[in-house]
């Protein structure tokens, strides 16, 4: 599918079709509008199933690119083992599981600035597994806390890294490096905030900070997929002035000044 690095405002035909099929990123909107006054947990199983796996957790509009882009990076994977870092109750894990992949989701369910979860995530996750006929394994922990005695074909991480501290990012990436099979793929979407360094003097906002992708690559020691490093924060070619000049062509979060960086790394083959 190629890698534009910064998510574009203009979606591809494939992305639009994928979003329609799965109801990403907000759930199937016609059904949601019809029951807009009914709390999520009071909706029947039949209705929740019809709304789809992306109607179970709050999302932003940038996920309309992030989710299908992540999916298409693994399109040709046959019954892969997939590890999602920070998947919470979002729909992508269930999509991969419905298509026959073995999926593990690692998430500590920390509060990243929007309040705690109002349901028990373990209980709710199991309900969603039953709802969609899947068997995603949820590990309520951080990745470094787990002692997986196995490896994975792919690791995916959608809009999570930027919420972590530098130390936690480093330890998480070292765990990914250990767990990926030779030739395995790491698929990342990383928020690029327009209200912190290098765009303003502020170092952090309520969501996190801008993380150097170049620094992350140094920790991993992996080759990066195709794309323009000039659109990735942390590389010498990156220019905040260029990003702001061209911001109209990027997919901007409608509720917060944020773009989405799209990155893949591949572990060396044995």
C-alpha positions in Angstrom: 0.0 0.0 0.0 3.0 2.3 0.3 3.8 4.5 3.3 3.0 8.3 3.1 4.5 8.7 6.6 2.1 11.5 7.6 -1.5 10.5 7.2 -3.2 12.4 4.3 -6.6 14.1 4.5 -7.6 12.4 1.2 -8.4 8.8 1.9 -7.7 6.1 -0.7 -10.6 4.2 -2.2 -9.3 1.0 -0.4 -9.4 2.9 3.0 -12.9 4.2 2.4 -14.2 0.7 1.5 -12.5 -0.9 4.5 -13.9 1.7 6.8 -17.4 1.1 5.4 -17.1 -2.6 5.8 -16.0 -2.5 9.4 -17.7 0.7 10.6 -14.3 2.3 11.4 -13.4 4.5 13.2 -16.7 5.3 15.1 -18.9 2.3 14.5 -21.6 2.1 11.8 -22.9 5.6 11.9 -26.5 5.2 10.8 -27.1 2.8 13.6 -25.3 4.9 16.1 -27.3 8.0 15.2 -30.5 6.0 15.7 -29.5 5.1 19.2 -27.5 8.2 20.1 -29.3 8.7 23.4 -28.9 5.1 24.6 -25.7 4.4 26.7 -23.4 1.9 25.2 -23.7 -0.6 28.0 -27.5 -0.6 27.7 -27.5 -1.6 24.1 -28.4 -5.1 23.3 -25.8 -7.6 22.1 -27.6 -7.7 18.7 -27.3 -4.0 18.3 -23.7 -3.8 19.5 -22.8 -6.5 17.0 -24.5 -4.6 14.2 -22.7 -1.3 15.2 -19.4 -3.3 14.8 -16.2 -3.6 16.7 -15.3 0.1 16.3 -18.4 1.3 18.2 -17.1 0.1 21.6 -14.5 2.8 22.4 -14.0 6.5 21.7 -11.8 7.2 18.6 -10.7 10.3 16.7 -11.1 11.0 13.0 -7.4 10.3 12.2 -8.1 6.6 12.9 -10.0 6.6 9.6 -6.5 6.5 8.1 -4.6 4.8 10.9 -6.7 1.7 11.2 -7.0 0.7 7.5 -3.3 1.7 6.9 -2.3 -0.6 9.8 -4.5 -3.4 8.4 -3.1 -3.2 4.9 0.5 -3.5 6.1 -0.5 -7.0 7.2 -2.8 -7.8 4.3 -0.8 -10.7 2.9 -0.1 -12.3 6.3 -1.6 -15.8 6.4 -2.8 -16.8 9.9 -0.2 -14.6 11.6 0.5 -14.2 15.3 -0.1 -10.6 16.1 0.7 -8.6 19.2 -1.1 -5.3 19.7 0.4 -2.9 22.2 -2.1 -0.5 23.7 -5.2 -1.9 22.0 -7.5 -1.3 24.9 -11.1 -2.1 23.7 -10.6 -0.8 20.2 -11.9 -2.7 17.2 -8.8 -3.5 15.2 -7.8 -6.5 17.4 -11.2 -8.1 16.8 -11.0 -7.5 13.0 -7.7 -9.4 12.8 -9.1 -12.2 15.0 -12.2 -12.5 12.9 -10.0 -13.0 9.9 -8.2 -15.9 11.5 -5.1 -14.4 13.1 -4.0 -15.2 16.6 -4.1 -11.9 18.5 -2.8 -10.8 21.8 -3.5 -7.4 23.2 -1.3 -5.9 25.9 -2.7 -2.8 27.7 -2.4 -1.7 31.3 -5.5 0.5 30.9 -3.8 3.6 32.4 -5.6 6.9 32.5 -4.0 9.1 29.8 -5.9 12.2 30.5 -9.6 11.4 29.7 -10.7 9.7 32.9 -10.6 6.1 34.0 -12.5 3.3 32.2 -16.1 3.0 33.5 -16.2 -0.7 33.0 -13.9 -3.5 34.1 -11.7 -3.9 31.0 -11.2 -7.6 31.4 -14.9 -8.3 31.8 -15.8 -6.0 28.9 -13.1 -7.4 26.6 -14.4 -10.9 27.2 -17.9 -9.7 26.3 -16.6 -8.3 23.1 -14.9 -11.6 22.3 -18.2 -13.4 22.7 -20.0 -10.7 20.8 -17.8 -11.0 17.7 -17.0 -14.7 17.9 -13.3 -14.0 18.5 -10.6 -15.2 20.9 -8.3 -12.2 21.4 -6.2 -12.7 24.5 -6.0 -9.5 26.7 -3.0 -9.0 29.0 -3.7 -6.2 31.5 -0.1 -5.1 31.9 2.6 -3.2 30.2 4.7 -5.2 27.7 7.9 -5.1 29.7 6.0 -6.6 32.7 5.1 -9.7 30.7 7.4 -12.6 30.2 6.3 -14.0 26.9 8.0 -17.2 26.1 7.1 -17.0 22.4 7.5 -14.8 19.4 5.2 -13.0 17.0 5.0 -12.4 13.3 3.9 -8.8 13.7 3.5 -6.2 16.4 1.1 -3.3 15.9 0.8 -0.2 18.0 -1.8 2.5 17.2 -1.5 5.9 18.8 0.0 4.7 22.0 3.8 5.4 22.1 3.4 9.2 22.5 1.5 8.7 25.8 4.5 6.9 27.4 7.5 8.2 29.2 10.9 8.0 27.5 12.0 5.1 29.8 8.8 3.2 29.1 9.1 3.7 25.4 12.7 2.4 25.4 11.8 -0.7 27.5 8.7 -1.4 25.4 10.7 -1.3 22.1 13.4 -3.6 23.6 10.6 -6.0 24.4 9.3 -5.7 20.8 12.8 -6.4 19.5 13.0 -9.6 21.6 9.5 -10.8 20.7 9.4 -10.2 16.9 10.3 -13.2 14.7 13.2 -12.8 12.2 11.7 -10.8 9.4 8.8 -9.8 11.5 7.0 -6.5 11.1 6.4 -3.6 13.6 3.6 -1.3 12.5 3.3 2.0 14.3 1.1 5.1 14.2 2.5 7.9 16.4 0.8 11.1 17.1 2.5 14.3 16.0 1.2 17.1 18.2 1.2 20.7 16.8 1.1 22.3 20.3 4.4 21.1 21.7 8.1 21.0 20.6 9.1 21.5 17.9 6.1 23.6 16.9 5.8 25.5 20.2 7.9 26.0 23.4 5.8 23.5 25.4 7.5 20.2 26.0 4.3 18.2 26.8 0.5 18.4 26.6 -2.2 16.5 28.4 -1.8 13.5 26.1 2.0 13.2 26.0 4.8 14.5 23.9 6.4 14.3 20.4 8.6 11.3 20.3 11.7 11.2 18.0 11.1 8.4 15.5 14.9 8.4 14.7 15.6 7.7 18.4 13.1 4.8 18.4 14.9 3.4 15.3 18.2 3.6 17.1 16.8 1.5 19.9 15.3 -1.1 17.6 18.2 -1.3 15.1 15.6 -2.2 12.4 15.3 -1.1 8.8 12.4 1.3 8.2 9.8 0.7 5.5 9.4 2.9 2.4 8.4 6.5 3.0 9.7 10.1 3.5 11.7 10.5 6.6 11.3 14.3 6.1 7.8 13.8 7.5 9.0 12.0 10.6 9.9 13.9 13.7 13.4 13.3 14.9 15.2 12.9 11.5 17.5 15.7 10.2 15.3 16.1 7.2 12.2 16.9 9.3 11.0 20.5 9.2 8.3 21.8 11.4 7.9 24.8 9.0 7.3 22.5 6.1 4.7 20.5 8.0 2.8 23.7 9.0 3.0 25.0 5.4 1.5 21.8 4.0 -0.8 21.1 6.9 -3.9 21.3 4.7 -3.0 18.1 2.9 -2.7 16.1 6.2 -5.4 14.4 8.2 -5.7 16.7 11.2 -7.6 15.7 14.4 -10.8 17.8 14.4 -10.8 18.0 18.2 -7.1 18.6 18.9 -4.1 19.8 16.9 -2.6 16.4 16.0 -1.4 14.6 12.9 -0.6 10.8 12.6 2.8 9.5 11.6 2.7 6.1 9.9 5.8 4.0 10.3 6.9 0.4 9.7 10.1 -1.4 10.8 11.2 -4.9 10.0 13.4 -7.1 12.1 16.4 -8.7 10.3 15.8 -12.0 8.7 17.7 -15.0 10.3 
